[in-house]
């Protein structure tokens, strides 16, 4: 069930329950019953930022997994499907742009949002040609990020315009 189908059936807005309040076994059960819970992958090597982002997005109604490396992200993507990967640009080893390109090739159904304390303009993001649907500068407000992601999940499966959200660092 897509986000649009969920909204047409149940109305707009977040569900009454949130992933942060539901155990993982229940989340799997909800997915089996075709309840739509957007799946996000947060890739950030800074543990405190990754944890705050993950918890915040769970509270906002997303099913979120996190990892601190490109290798971990590819492993998780190999085991499970994700709607969106939120990737920090400055990862050790394989950086965020290289990871975004790998995800675009191996998992084209996964949309990519890049994030960093270093600001990228729309033109720079288009120039690196990594398949990202947007860039969100750090620090960002979790509610703004959630709103941005919901908008992208509601959109068509075609090309998505680059959109910046949040304040520049």
C-alpha positions, 0 to 999 in steps of 0.5 A: 500500500502506498502512502497515497492509498493509505491517506485516501483510505484513512485520511491525511496526517500521521497514524494514531500510533507511532513506530517509536511506541511499537515493538519491532515484532509488531511493526513486522506484523503491521507490514504483513497486514499491509498497514503502510509505515514508511521505511527509512534508513538513516546513515550517519557516522555521528552516533548522537545525531543518528540516534536523535534523528532515528528517534525523532523520525520514529515519533513522527510516524516512520519505521526507521533503521540506522547505520553508521557506514556505507557498508552497513547501509548496503547490507541493510538494503540487501536484506530489506526494502526502504522507501528513503535513505537519509545519508550524511555526506561525510561518511568515513571510507565510502562517502555519502555521494558514492553511497547514493550512486551505489544505492541508485544502481542497486536499489533504484526504488529507494529514494535518497536524501542527502544531509550535511553541515556543509551546504550544497546548492541545488546546482551542486547536487545536480552536478554530482549526479547521485540520484538524490531527491533533496538535500537537507542542511544540518542542523535540521528540525525533525518535524521539517524533515518529516514533512519534507519526507512525507511530501516526497513519499506522496509524490509520483514515482517519476523524477523528483525535483531537488528541494532544500529544507531547514536552515543552513549550518 
